[in-house]
Amino acid sequence: MGELSVETVLLDIEAIELPTLARLYAYWRGLCRGRFAPSRADIDPTELGFILPRILMFDVLDNGADFRVRLAGSGTFNLHGRDITGMLVSSFTPVAFRDAVTSSYQQIVHDRLPVYVHNAYRQDGFEVDAYHVLRLPLSSDGENVNIILVGEDYRGHEADLVKIMGTD
């Protein structure tokens, strides 16, 4: 098998077609109240039951030099083969996945804007699987992104994605 690559395509955040991610985005926007992002304290997990298993939160370390998994919903365990809470993004595998995530998160920290992406995994030039991800900045001081809230929709392809994530 050839080398794995990850192609991240930015999608129109105002036209999210997946209901759970559209609902998460509407929830996040409702919490902004004139700010570029809500704070972690604004988030009420009881209001996120519709997506809670596929939610992740990442602490921003050293202005985006790295990111630590603060929270990983139980629905993400299968994808990664374990609970990744506490892990650094810099330790993620495969390398192509780690690099794509790091780049996207650094963009969010720099631009202070949410992103909606389609992550496509390619091997030998062919797409082998894909999923949609909504990445939302959170800010405790109203100026800097200190947490990234992530909602994922694997579109029923969890088993295929587990195989991909196990390669490097």
Backbone as CSV, one residue per row, in Angstrom:
resi,resn,N_x,N_y,N_z,CA_x,CA_y,CA_z,C_x,C_y,C_z
1,MET,0.822,-1.193,0.000,0.000,0.000,0.000,0.858,1.246,0.000
2,GLY,0.372,2.273,-0.674,1.098,3.530,-0.757,0.921,4.378,0.481
3,GLU,1.580,5.517,0.450,1.553,6.450,1.564,0.167,7.061,1.731
4,LEU,-0.232,7.222,2.984,-1.514,7.838,3.307,-1.361,9.351,3.290
5,SER,-2.334,10.036,2.714,-2.361,11.494,2.782,-3.751,11.919,3.238
6,VAL,-3.819,13.118,3.774,-5.089,13.670,4.221,-5.321,14.962,3.461
7,GLU,-6.444,15.029,2.789,-6.828,16.241,2.079,-7.952,16.903,2.870
8,THR,-7.705,18.122,3.301,-8.706,18.873,4.057,-9.290,19.945,3.158
9,VAL,-10.585,19.858,2.941,-11.271,20.817,2.083,-12.173,21.676,2.954
10,LEU,-11.943,22.989,2.909,-12.809,23.911,3.641,-14.170,23.965,2.967
11,LEU,-15.220,23.864,3.768,-16.587,23.930,3.269,-17.237,25.211,3.780
12,ASP,-18.336,25.583,3.178,-19.067,26.792,3.562,-19.725,26.589,4.926
13,ILE,-19.231,27.303,5.913,-19.730,27.132,7.275,-21.186,27.570,7.423
14,GLU,-21.658,28.389,6.518,-23.056,28.825,6.576,-23.986,27.863,5.840
15,ALA,-23.430,26.785,5.285,-24.246,25.816,4.541,-23.912,24.393,4.996
16,ILE,-23.886,24.172,6.305,-23.580,22.846,6.847,-24.765,21.925,6.559
17,GLU,-24.514,20.855,5.807,-25.600,19.974,5.397,-25.886,18.829,6.364
18,LEU,-24.991,18.579,7.311,-25.199,17.496,8.269,-25.905,18.051,9.512
19,PRO,-27.081,17.517,9.832,-27.919,18.101,10.894,-27.236,18.273,12.248
20,THR,-26.466,17.274,12.692,-25.849,17.408,14.022,-24.808,18.526,14.039
21,LEU,-24.037,18.652,12.961,-23.029,19.712,12.912,-23.675,21.080,12.721
22,ALA,-24.750,21.152,11.951,-25.480,22.417,11.789,-26.061,22.865,13.131
23,ARG,-26.568,21.919,13.886,-27.138,22.241,15.202,-26.046,22.706,16.173
24,LEU,-24.880,22.054,16.136,-23.760,22.476,16.991,-23.313,23.889,16.629
25,TYR,-23.241,24.177,15.336,-22.830,25.508,14.899,-23.840,26.562,15.355
26,ALA,-25.116,26.279,15.218,-26.156,27.221,15.663,-26.057,27.447,17.173
27,TYR,-25.815,26.390,17.922,-25.649,26.499,19.374,-24.468,27.407,19.703
28,TRP,-23.312,27.160,19.064,-22.103,27.960,19.292,-22.351,29.427,18.936
29,ARG,-22.952,29.683,17.787,-23.236,31.068,17.371,-24.145,31.774,18.360
30,GLY,-25.114,31.060,18.885,-26.015,31.644,19.877,-25.307,32.047,21.158
31,LEU,-24.198,31.394,21.462,-23.427,31.719,22.666,-22.434,32.857,22.452
32,CYS,-22.158,33.207,21.214,-21.155,34.253,20.936,-21.584,35.625,21.473
33,ARG,-22.824,35.986,21.302,-23.373,37.263,21.808,-22.447,38.454,21.561
34,GLY,-22.082,38.661,20.298,-21.257,39.809,19.934,-19.765,39.585,20.072
35,ARG,-19.370,38.457,20.629,-17.950,38.127,20.760,-17.535,37.241,19.584
36,PHE,-16.234,37.157,19.332,-15.789,36.282,18.240,-15.995,34.814,18.604
37,ALA,-16.055,34.521,19.919,-16.243,33.142,20.369,-16.757,33.135,21.804
38,PRO,-17.548,32.135,22.153,-17.936,31.987,23.564,-16.775,31.419,24.369
39,SER,-16.947,31.359,25.672,-15.932,30.741,26.531,-16.349,29.306,26.845
40,ARG,-15.441,28.545,27.404,-15.766,27.182,27.823,-16.879,27.217,28.857
41,ALA,-16.865,28.213,29.727,-17.877,28.323,30.775,-19.287,28.511,30.202
42,ASP,-19.391,29.020,28.976,-20.692,29.207,28.337,-21.305,27.889,27.849
43,ILE,-20.478,26.891,27.656,-20.936,25.616,27.098,-21.618,24.783,28.182
44,ASP,-22.838,24.352,27.894,-23.590,23.494,28.815,-23.690,22.108,28.183
45,PRO,-22.923,21.137,28.696,-22.932,19.796,28.098,-24.323,19.170,28.008
46,THR,-25.228,19.541,28.915,-26.572,18.960,28.871,-27.339,19.401,27.621
47,GLU,-26.888,20.480,26.991,-27.530,20.943,25.763,-26.908,20.316,24.515
48,LEU,-25.878,19.490,24.701,-25.170,18.899,23.568,-25.362,17.388,23.457
49,GLY,-26.387,16.863,24.103,-26.623,15.424,24.078,-26.714,14.849,22.672
50,PHE,-27.177,15.646,21.723,-27.336,15.194,20.342,-26.008,14.872,19.663
51,ILE,-24.888,15.383,20.189,-23.578,15.161,19.564,-22.486,14.860,20.591
52,LEU,-22.821,14.853,21.848,-21.824,14.703,22.915,-20.846,13.542,22.698
53,PRO,-21.278,12.363,22.237,-20.301,11.290,22.031,-19.233,11.611,20.969
54,ARG,-19.534,12.537,20.068,-18.597,12.876,18.988,-18.026,14.289,19.141
55,ILE,-17.942,14.739,20.385,-17.367,16.048,20.720,-15.956,15.842,21.262
56,LEU,-15.085,16.764,20.894,-13.737,16.820,21.476,-13.454,18.268,21.850
57,MET,-12.616,18.455,22.847,-12.103,19.774,23.195,-10.593,19.685,23.296
58,PHE,-9.927,20.678,22.711,-8.473,20.719,22.708,-8.006,22.010,23.372
59,ASP,-7.129,21.891,24.363,-6.492,23.064,24.955,-5.408,23.545,24.001
60,VAL,-5.336,24.851,23.808,-4.289,25.458,22.985,-3.070,25.668,23.878
61,LEU,-1.934,25.112,23.473,-0.695,25.234,24.246,0.282,26.152,23.530
62,ASP,0.912,27.029,24.272,1.958,27.910,23.740,1.542,28.589,22.437
63,ASN,0.376,29.236,22.464,-0.114,29.995,21.302,-0.305,29.153,20.050
64,GLY,-0.537,27.856,20.231,-0.779,26.988,19.089,0.409,26.145,18.668
65,ALA,1.450,26.110,19.488,2.591,25.240,19.170,2.177,23.770,19.254
66,ASP,1.228,23.485,20.147,0.673,22.136,20.264,-0.717,22.256,20.883
67,PHE,-1.412,21.138,20.970,-2.780,21.103,21.474,-2.951,19.831,22.278
68,ARG,-3.622,19.933,23.435,-3.858,18.772,24.288,-5.356,18.458,24.302
69,VAL,-5.658,17.168,24.196,-7.051,16.737,24.246,-7.556,16.910,25.675
70,ARG,-8.467,17.836,25.849,-9.074,18.109,27.152,-10.215,17.134,27.403
71,LEU,-10.976,16.852,26.354,-12.152,15.999,26.460,-12.338,15.275,25.137
72,ALA,-12.641,13.984,25.225,-12.942,13.199,24.025,-14.206,12.398,24.291
73,GLY,-15.246,12.688,23.519,-16.491,11.948,23.666,-16.292,10.472,23.372
74,SER,-17.103,9.632,23.995,-16.941,8.179,23.866,-17.089,7.700,22.423
75,GLY,-17.787,8.436,21.591,-17.942,8.062,20.187,-16.672,8.236,19.379
76,THR,-15.674,8.896,19.939,-14.395,9.071,19.239,-13.394,7.977,19.602
77,PHE,-13.697,7.182,20.629,-12.751,6.163,21.094,-12.454,5.134,20.015
78,ASN,-13.489,4.668,19.323,-13.276,3.648,18.294,-12.381,4.166,17.183
79,LEU,-12.593,5.413,16.792,-11.802,5.985,15.709,-10.311,5.956,16.047
80,HIS,-9.987,6.280,17.279,-8.583,6.373,17.686,-8.077,5.095,18.357
81,GLY,-8.972,4.150,18.559,-8.574,2.888,19.182,-8.454,2.955,20.687
82,ARG,-8.755,4.113,21.255,-8.659,4.304,22.709,-9.185,5.690,23.065
83,ASP,-9.277,5.941,24.360,-9.595,7.277,24.857,-8.335,8.125,24.686
84,ILE,-8.445,9.215,23.948,-7.264,10.055,23.690,-7.169,11.254,24.633
85,THR,-8.043,11.306,25.637,-8.000,12.408,26.593,-6.594,12.521,27.184
86,GLY,-6.062,13.747,27.175,-4.732,14.014,27.720,-3.617,13.942,26.690
87,MET,-3.886,13.356,25.533,-2.844,13.234,24.505,-2.558,14.576,23.852
88,LEU,-1.337,14.725,23.362,-0.955,15.889,22.577,-1.200,15.587,21.100
89,VAL,-1.657,16.579,20.362,-1.840,16.400,18.929,-0.512,16.017,18.277
90,SER,0.588,16.535,18.784,1.906,16.221,18.214,2.242,14.731,18.297
91,SER,1.497,13.971,19.103,1.743,12.527,19.210,0.771,11.701,18.376
92,PHE,-0.159,12.353,17.673,-1.146,11.627,16.865,-0.493,10.900,15.701
93,THR,-1.083,9.781,15.345,-0.718,9.058,14.132,-1.999,8.736,13.385
94,PRO,-1.912,8.528,12.116,-0.742,8.639,11.255,-0.264,10.094,11.131
95,VAL,0.971,10.256,10.680,1.597,11.577,10.587,0.783,12.528,9.718
96,ALA,0.226,12.028,8.624,-0.572,12.882,7.737,-1.777,13.450,8.473
97,PHE,-2.397,12.653,9.332,-3.539,13.106,10.132,-3.073,14.167,11.128
98,ARG,-1.981,13.877,11.840,-1.441,14.828,12.820,-1.150,16.177,12.169
99,ASP,-0.490,16.158,11.027,-0.120,17.402,10.356,-1.347,18.187,9.893
100,ALA,-2.369,17.491,9.393,-3.593,18.160,8.938,-4.329,18.808,10.112
101,VAL,-4.424,18.083,11.228,-5.095,18.621,12.419,-4.333,19.828,12.960
102,THR,-3.021,19.696,13.087,-2.199,20.798,13.612,-2.357,22.049,12.761
103,SER,-2.287,21.903,11.463,-2.416,23.048,10.558,-3.774,23.727,10.711
104,SER,-4.827,22.937,10.770,-6.173,23.496,10.912,-6.333,24.225,12.242
105,TYR,-5.852,23.619,13.325,-5.980,24.240,14.642,-5.165,25.527,14.730
106,GLN,-3.975,25.521,14.134,-3.165,26.741,14.140,-3.866,27.862,13.367
107,GLN,-4.542,27.515,12.295,-5.311,28.502,11.538,-6.423,29.092,12.401
108,ILE,-7.111,28.256,13.158,-8.195,28.725,14.031,-7.645,29.674,15.098
109,VAL,-6.512,29.322,15.694,-5.893,30.172,16.713,-5.506,31.519,16.104
110,HIS,-4.936,31.499,14.924,-4.490,32.729,14.263,-5.662,33.591,13.783
111,ASP,-6.613,32.972,13.077,-7.719,33.726,12.462,-8.883,33.993,13.409
112,ARG,-8.968,33.219,14.498,-10.063,33.323,15.471,-11.422,33.094,14.806
113,LEU,-11.465,32.151,13.868,-12.688,31.842,13.134,-12.955,30.342,13.156
114,PRO,-14.233,29.953,13.137,-14.557,28.531,13.056,-14.293,28.007,11.651
115,VAL,-14.110,26.692,11.552,-13.960,26.073,10.241,-14.804,24.807,10.164
116,TYR,-15.303,24.552,8.971,-16.070,23.351,8.661,-15.329,22.674,7.519
117,VAL,-14.896,21.447,7.740,-14.052,20.783,6.747,-14.527,19.375,6.430
118,HIS,-14.111,18.952,5.263,-14.262,17.567,4.803,-12.850,17.010,4.790
119,ASN,-12.581,16.022,5.650,-11.276,15.370,5.687,-11.356,14.119,4.834
120,ALA,-10.570,14.078,3.787,-10.528,12.907,2.910,-9.189,12.209,3.075
121,TYR,-9.240,10.919,3.313,-8.031,10.106,3.420,-7.776,9.480,2.062
122,ARG,-6.546,9.635,1.572,-6.191,9.127,0.247,-5.007,8.175,0.353
123,GLN,-5.105,7.122,-0.428,-4.015,6.168,-0.523,-3.842,5.845,-2.005
124,ASP,-2.612,5.963,-2.483,-2.322,5.744,-3.909,-3.197,6.626,-4.801
125,GLY,-3.496,7.836,-4.320,-4.259,8.793,-5.114,-5.762,8.636,-5.063
126,PHE,-6.257,7.612,-4.366,-7.692,7.374,-4.299,-8.226,7.682,-2.905
127,GLU,-9.412,8.273,-2.846,-10.037,8.521,-1.554,-10.504,7.188,-0.984
128,VAL,-10.028,6.884,0.226,-10.414,5.637,0.869,-11.470,5.846,1.946
129,ASP,-11.580,7.041,2.441,-12.653,7.382,3.371,-12.623,8.869,3.673
130,ALA,-13.686,9.337,4.311,-13.795,10.764,4.612,-14.818,10.994,5.720
131,TYR,-14.717,12.135,6.358,-15.721,12.551,7.331,-15.726,14.071,7.424
132,HIS,-16.770,14.616,8.045,-16.923,16.059,8.208,-16.607,16.454,9.644
133,VAL,-15.984,17.624,9.778,-15.565,18.126,11.086,-15.900,19.613,11.192
134,LEU,-16.485,19.988,12.324,-16.736,21.386,12.643,-15.807,21.747,13.798
135,ARG,-14.973,22.767,13.589,-13.993,23.187,14.594,-14.291,24.621,14.999
136,LEU,-14.521,24.804,16.298,-15.023,26.075,16.815,-14.102,26.642,17.892
137,PRO,-13.694,27.902,17.741,-12.847,28.503,18.777,-13.641,28.842,20.035
138,LEU,-12.980,28.729,21.176,-13.502,29.200,22.456,-12.445,30.126,23.038
139,SER,-12.897,31.117,23.805,-11.961,32.096,24.368,-12.379,32.472,25.778
140,SER,-11.470,32.296,26.725,-11.775,32.668,28.114,-11.559,34.152,28.377
141,ASP,-10.736,34.824,27.542,-10.442,36.235,27.778,-11.049,37.170,26.734
142,GLY,-11.764,36.618,25.760,-12.383,37.449,24.731,-11.415,37.940,23.670
143,GLU,-10.155,37.557,23.764,-9.131,37.997,22.816,-8.442,36.842,22.103
144,ASN,-8.118,35.800,22.863,-7.318,34.697,22.346,-8.088,33.385,22.390
145,VAL,-7.827,32.528,21.420,-8.412,31.191,21.408,-7.614,30.331,22.377
146,ASN,-8.294,29.790,23.391,-7.595,28.928,24.340,-8.099,27.485,24.315
147,ILE,-9.237,27.266,23.655,-9.784,25.917,23.503,-10.412,25.831,22.117
148,ILE,-10.314,24.668,21.508,-11.005,24.407,20.245,-12.012,23.297,20.505
149,LEU,-13.275,23.608,20.236,-14.381,22.661,20.369,-14.600,22.015,19.006
150,VAL,-14.619,20.685,18.980,-14.711,19.957,17.718,-15.911,19.019,17.749
151,GLY,-16.699,19.071,16.690,-17.778,18.111,16.484,-17.487,17.342,15.215
152,GLU,-17.631,16.016,15.270,-17.310,15.184,14.113,-18.529,14.379,13.679
153,ASP,-18.636,14.145,12.380,-19.674,13.281,11.830,-18.997,12.308,10.878
154,TYR,-18.905,11.051,11.298,-18.205,10.028,10.530,-19.092,9.412,9.452
155,ARG,-20.353,9.795,9.434,-21.299,9.344,8.408,-21.379,7.821,8.324
156,GLY,-21.279,7.175,9.493,-21.405,5.725,9.550,-20.180,4.957,9.104
157,HIS,-19.041,5.626,8.964,-17.830,4.988,8.453,-16.780,4.755,9.538
158,GLU,-17.197,4.659,10.795,-16.243,4.526,11.880,-15.296,3.346,11.686
159,ALA,-15.817,2.185,11.301,-14.975,0.979,11.168,-13.887,1.182,10.114
160,ASP,-14.233,1.813,8.991,-13.238,2.055,7.957,-12.190,3.060,8.421
161,LEU,-12.627,4.072,9.142,-11.693,5.080,9.629,-10.722,4.505,10.661
162,VAL,-11.189,3.552,11.484,-10.309,2.919,12.472,-9.139,2.249,11.768
163,LYS,-9.386,1.584,10.657,-8.316,0.911,9.921,-7.291,1.937,9.405
164,ILE,-7.782,3.070,8.919,-6.899,4.100,8.386,-6.051,4.712,9.488
165,MET,-6.688,4.981,10.632,-5.971,5.641,11.722,-4.877,4.733,12.295
166,GLY,-4.964,3.446,12.069,-3.970,2.522,12.568,-2.752,2.404,11.675
167,THR,-2.737,3.137,10.564,-1.598,3.049,9.642,-0.713,4.267,9.795
168,ASP,0.516,4.121,9.370,1.428,5.265,9.374,2.497,5.080,8.327
